[in-house]
Amino acid sequence: MIKPFFVFLSTFGIMAASVNAQQFDGAEIGVSTFALTDDSDLGYNQLYGSVEIGLSKRLSFQIDANIYDGYTFDDNTENVMLHTIYDVSDYFSFGLFAGFDYGLQSDDDNTTLFGLEGAYNLGRLDTEWYFGQYHEDGDTATFFGLQGDFALTDAVSVFGDFDRTFIDGRDVKGRRLAIGLAYEFENRAKIFAKVGQFELDADGNDADEPYVQIGASLTFGPNNGTTFSTRSVFESIPNL
């Protein structure tokens, strides 16, 4: 199952090496760990990376790759995503995304995702939203979310995010709501911590659990990273 991820990384490396400095808008790499507070054996580690390449002054594309490594399972789940981005103005960007979640229901399961997204920058406040769907083996899922980040100082920011998923074919609903704090160093390295609530309703069986997540990232390029965050059903229904 992990093979598609490394095939993607190889293709991505060749593509990134072929562009010149004027086309490179930004990139980000990071790691994080997620755990339920009532049962710290349930959780996952995440490794992610993204790069954004400008095609013109207003048009660009972004590619993401993620691995979600569960604490209690030998198998990883992966996600790859392509964003096509149009900068409507210096403050607002609109995007279309399409990609795959690998291993959502089984080891060999590849799920296609697609949707719309937007990002708005108001100086110290950055906001981001998305709305998407997937269709696989008779199941239809709708997932959406909202994120906000407010800079308290040049180094410290507070943020919040909300993610929601409905899988109609299996009567599954998932939700995550969190707030957190981040600190960015002068070399563009960032550390963060957040606390939140994870809710899952699967065929009438409810789970409502608090969680914590900590992580670190490093951004590159003139845009200090990429325009959009990861898009995945795993963001609201983690594979624990």
Order of alpha helices (4+ residues) and beta strands (2+ residues): alpha-beta-beta-beta-beta-beta-beta-beta-beta-beta-beta-beta-beta
